[in-house]
Amino acid sequence: MGQMKTPSGHRAPRMGARRIYEALRDQILTRVYGADGLLPSSRALAGELGVSRATVTVAYEQLAAEGFIDIRHGARPRVAEAVVVSKRAGTRARPSPRTVRLSTYGERLRRVAPLSAEQPRKLFADFRYGDLSPSDFPVLGWRKAVVAAIARRPERLAYDNPCGSRRLRTALQGYLWRSRTVRCEVDQIIVVNGSQQGLDLCARLLLDPGHRFVMEDPGYLMARHVFSATGAAVVPIPADGDGLDTERLANTEARLAYVTPSHQFPLGGVMPIGRRHQLLAWARKFDAYVIEDDYDSEYRYDTKPVPPLYALEASERVIYLGTVSKTLSPTLRIGYLVVPSELQSVFAAAKQIMDRHTPLVEQEALATMLETGAYDSHVRRARRRNGARRQALLDALRRRFGDRVQIEGAAAGLHVVVWFPDMPQATEAALIEAARAKGVGIHPVSQLFDQRHPGRQHRPNFVGLVMGYAALEARQIERGCQLLAQAVDQLRSLR
Ligand SMILES: Cc1ncc(COP(=O)(O)O)c(C=O)c1O
């Protein structure tokens, strides 16, 4: 490979240097270098790339000759001021549109589960469900547990068990037994990156294109999406105040059913024992699995804890799913599956090829919190605080709306569903807009119904909102409801 001449007459670098030169030039043009515009020293870059320092020097000289960088003896090269100025003034070239060639899965994903377009905006009171208040996070306890996890000195930094840290799984085994009467072996527990990864594992391992899966309707959108992305077909079964209507399930053939029996999402019903037995009988009849998402059972206010389906019988048909997203933080991305023993090894193998394992420091920190009792006392505190928020919301709704609203699912969890029987469904978008203009975020329950079955009988044709309260303080809840009432009145006066 010989040398080339550039139009400016400078000697072009040899190929090794040329590639370095091109990469650096692209990086400069795409603003990789920070505010100080400093590039690495030739010695550092040569070491990093495994080439001689002379090769890097040739590339740097070429960039300097073309005016991209300034070189001063004894100092690191710096992006030339002229380039910085023109970059500030110029706009970035847009890549020309081209057809993206995706896998069948990728194509399907674009159709069935497009990325949510909603950008959280700064609002005075956003009743978005799923967020928690940072003031509830146990900063000191978590910090102590993380520091202890980092300070532990393993013999070597090696990949861990894909099912999760043994310490954490042992601690979870005890927690599930004492708090949820779930009895399982440590090996049945698989630590995952939030429930969502647990659902993804179930989807990949249990569903094929053309299979059918049962969802509660209305139900949890993120579950419906992850199952639909496999190419399997959703069978929506209505949920009411008692959870999934198992009478309507009876002769439905499907590979799996996703349910939230302890606190139906979003309506809040607790599935009575009769329906639980029907559901398990259905699973046996069709050789199907039931995924039991026990996402917020730590929060019970007016009712006694209900033992999960999993605990009802030593069922080989139930996959139990838990998370710390409602107790500690959704940002931690820690959840756990309890899988039937027959599924254990294939779930472990899938988890391993997916991401080796969930980050270990956080797992160990959670284990410490569980072992020391810090987790349980935190949960008690969070339950008290959320109980107070819930009361503030119920009081505010009563005060501002009286009998004009119906409230559903308030006995447990971190949200309620509020129905407005005198607001026709057609006014929903205008109400969201009017509330938003006043700094209040509201989120309709309609989007959680299966959209392909509009007008199904069980779906009310008036406005319903899922109102989460766990991220708000009492004054925001109170004022938020006041502003919402104003938005409702404003719309009513227009009708
Ligand atoms: C029904 C349901 N399950 C699970 C979760 C938690 O998901 P993750 O553990 O992935 O954060 C949520 C969060 O809002 C939920 O609504």
The ligand as an SDF file (V2000), in Angstrom:
LIG
                    3D

 16 16  0  0  0  0  0  0  0  0999 V2000
  -49.0890   -4.9430   36.2600 C   0  0  0  0  0  0  0  0  0  0  0  0
  -47.6560   -4.5540   36.4610 C   0  0  0  0  0  0  0  0  0  0  0  0
  -46.7390   -5.4990   36.5990 N   0  0  0  0  0  0  0  0  0  0  0  0
  -45.4410   -5.2060   36.7930 C   0  0  0  0  0  0  0  0  0  0  0  0
  -45.0170   -3.8970   36.8700 C   0  0  0  0  0  0  0  0  0  0  0  0
  -43.5620   -3.6060   37.1530 C   0  0  0  0  0  0  0  0  0  0  0  0
  -42.7500   -3.8450   36.0880 O   0  0  0  0  0  0  0  0  0  0  0  0
  -41.1670   -3.8740   36.2490 P   0  0  0  0  0  0  0  0  0  0  0  0
  -40.8220   -4.8320   37.3490 O   0  0  0  0  0  0  0  0  0  0  0  0
  -40.6820   -4.3220   34.9280 O   0  0  0  0  0  0  0  0  0  0  0  0
  -40.7150   -2.4940   36.5820 O   0  0  0  0  0  0  0  0  0  0  0  0
  -45.9320   -2.8800   36.7040 C   0  0  0  0  0  0  0  0  0  0  0  0
  -45.4730   -1.4920   36.7160 C   0  0  0  0  0  0  0  0  0  0  0  0
  -46.1380   -0.5560   36.5690 O   0  0  0  0  0  0  0  0  0  0  0  0
  -47.2870   -3.2130   36.5120 C   0  0  0  0  0  0  0  0  0  0  0  0
  -48.2220   -2.2670   36.3680 O   0  0  0  0  0  0  0  0  0  0  0  0
  1  2  1  0
  2  3  1  0
  2 15  2  0
  3  4  2  0
  4  5  1  0
  5  6  1  0
  5 12  2  0
  6  7  1  0
  7  8  1  0
  8  9  2  0
  8 10  1  0
  8 11  1  0
 12 13  1  0
 12 15  1  0
 13 14  2  0
 15 16  1  0
M  END
$$$$
